[in-house]
Amino acid sequence: MTESSRIRSTGPAATQVRPRTEGWTQKKDEAGRPLLQFASPKRGKPPVHLADLTPAERTEKVKELGLPGFRAKQLATHYFTHYTSDPAHMTDLPAAQRDELVAGMLPPLLTEVRRLETDRGDTIKFLWRLHDGALVESVLMRYPGRITLCVSSQAGCGMNCPFCATGQAGLTRNMSTAEIIEQIVRANRLIAEGGLGGKKSDDHSMERVSNIVFMGMGEPLANYKRVMDAVRIMVAPQPDGLGMSARGVTVSTVGLVPAIRKLADENIPVTFALSLHAPDDQLRDELIPVNSRWKVDEALDAAHEYYEKTGRRVSIEYALIKDMNDHAWRADLLAEKLNQRGRGWVHVNPIPLNPTPESVWTASTREVTNEFVRRLNEAGVPTTLRDTRGKEIDGACGQLVATTEDEAAAEAMA
Ligand code: SAH
């Protein structure tokens, strides 16, 4: 028996086992509290785009540009149903004003710096440069029966989680609504052109992204308004929006409790996911710096309220980190805390930890992972291991960070 497994079996009083080599220390503010950055640093705003505006505002803006209001709907159709911003494709618009209209309504927002794909071609990671040079990533994944896009909501992230590469890089700025939406439109364009492999059929023209997960860079609820405006555009019928199903949109949060409550009142039945990663405050304080503001029980209460208000079963995300949070007693404690709040309201989604630069942590072993899952299921909490994709292209959960190599590539293009 190894030392750690002996300790693991001795119950809640056992000391926390950490890898010997651990060298991580938490970034702290002047008052000694874990460093958190909620406000977005002020930077030049991205240009206003059709996807930042309501249908009525789009019509107004087109009129300001000297054209009749109905042209707004034509532009929206090109953008939201044909996934194009290229004036050459818009032959239904008057040739003389077309370029100016498109420049005013559909300004370029994302420049593709690099695209990495897995061998099978069914997972693609995009690196985008924003207008001010900030870099973000999105990951496109084909699964049987669905196509999922993992989108970014901020350039960087202010939540400082030690096991997440994005969190360690800090917050550059919030993304605009249109910058969030443009990630989907660009992915849809690529799919329509047959650029996402993994399927035998040759006709990709009708295929598009069916599921969105806000699990790329950023804390979506720290950029609440723009993220919610983007969600509204995702679910608005075409051509006002992308005509997607709200159930196919997952908002994942580190646990900003007041914003979770607000989300529950929006009346948009998105799927809600809470990144818990530890069932006890002692450990969560360390793993999730925002736990210094909102504790495990408060976050779980807010998640349960989300279920009560929307009827949507919520997801608990739990990255399994070797000897850090993967103890059997923690699985039992998690099950107990979830069952205390009711049955059938939640499922647990353990994620084997993905490696990040300079992190000393590694994924739990297969046996420990299986035991963790087994205990939760046995306690009546539906639990399924997440099939994480894109590790070989650094595109998996927690691995999205712009490297110096990415920056050099972006500069070379600018
Ligand atoms: N800010 C949001 C979205 C983050 S990414 C949130 O915290 O939920 C989506 C998920 O990946 C989160 O659950 C996050 O905690 C998890 N994650 C971060 N780093 C990871 C890593 N190295 N391995 C596995 N999962 C990770």
Boltz pocket constraint, residues with backbone or C-beta under 6 A from the ligand:
constraints:
  - pocket:
      binder: B
      contacts: [[A, 163], [A, 164], [A, 165], [A, 214], [A, 215], [A, 216], [A, 218], [A, 219], [A, 220], [A, 252], [A, 253], [A, 254], [A, 255], [A, 273], [A, 274], [A, 275], [A, 317], [A, 318], [A, 319], [A, 351], [A, 352], [A, 353], [A, 354], [A, 355], [A, 356], [A, 397], [A, 398], [A, 399]]
      max_distance: 6.0
